[in-house]
Amino acid sequence: MKTDFDGHPVAFDLTGGEKGDAPHFTVLLCLGPDVDPRAVVADKGYASKANRQAARSRGITPVIPRKANERGKPGFFAKAIYKRRTYRAGGR
């Protein structure tokens, strides 16, 4: 699901339960209203070089934590933005 920064749904991409999140990242980038976001905040399920590059190629800053086993971790990660992400589903 794609949400705004307040956690309100904007668009979604329905997949099978056995499908991974990461391959649908570029689909989600393209869904929804015609807006130019400055950043995309996603959890580790979307962590990949390809997804980060897909965001950057659209002028969007990827705020996606790296997995522990990923190589080439950058020195900076926007922790304040990542911590601000909101979950509305499940009462969180």
N, C-alpha and C positions, 0 to 999 in steps of 0.2 A: 504494500500500500504506500502511496505517495501522500504525504501530508504537508501542510504549511508548518511554519515554525511553532505554532501554538498547538500542533497535534490534530488539527482539523483535516479530515480526508479531502484530498484533491482529486486523486485518481487511483486506480488499482489495476493490477495485471493478475488475473486468476490463472493459476497453474495447478498441476497435479501435486498431491502431497509428497510424492517421492522426488520432486524436482528441487534442485538447489536454488538458492537466492541469487547468487552471483551472476549467472548467465542472463538474468532478466533486468539487470541494472540499466543497461542502455535503453531497454523498452520503457522503463519507468522514467528515465530522463526525458523521453519524448512525449509522454502522456500528460494530459491535463491542460490547463489554461495556457495561453500564449504569454508566458512571462519569462524573464531572464533572471534566474536566481543567481545570487553571488556565491552561494555555497550549497553543497549537498551533504547532509549528515546521515550516515548509515552505520549499522553495527558491523561486527567482524564477519558476518555472513557474506558481506559484499566486498571483503578485502581481496583485491587483486590488482596487479599492475595495470591490466587492461581496463578495469573499471575506473581507476584513478585517472588514467590517460583519457578515457572517454569523457570524463567530466572536464578535465583541463582543456581538451580540444574544443569544448563549447564555452570556454571562458568561466567555468564554474570551479570553485575551490573544493576539492574533495576532503571532507572531514570524516575519515574512516579509519578506525584504529587498526594497527597492523597486528597480524597474528604473531604469536611468540616465535614461530619457526620461520617467519619471513626474513629474507635477506635484504640488505640495503635499507635499513630503517633510517629515515631522516632524523635530524636532531630536533626538529620542531613538530609538535602536534597540538592543534587548537583544542586543548582540554576544556577550556571554559565554554566553548561553543558545543562541544560534544556532551558535556554534563547538562547543558540546558535543554537537550532533546526531551521531548515529552511523549509519554505513552498514555493514550486514552483507553485503549482496549484492556479489559480485564481489571479495571479499577486501579491500575498503577498510577 
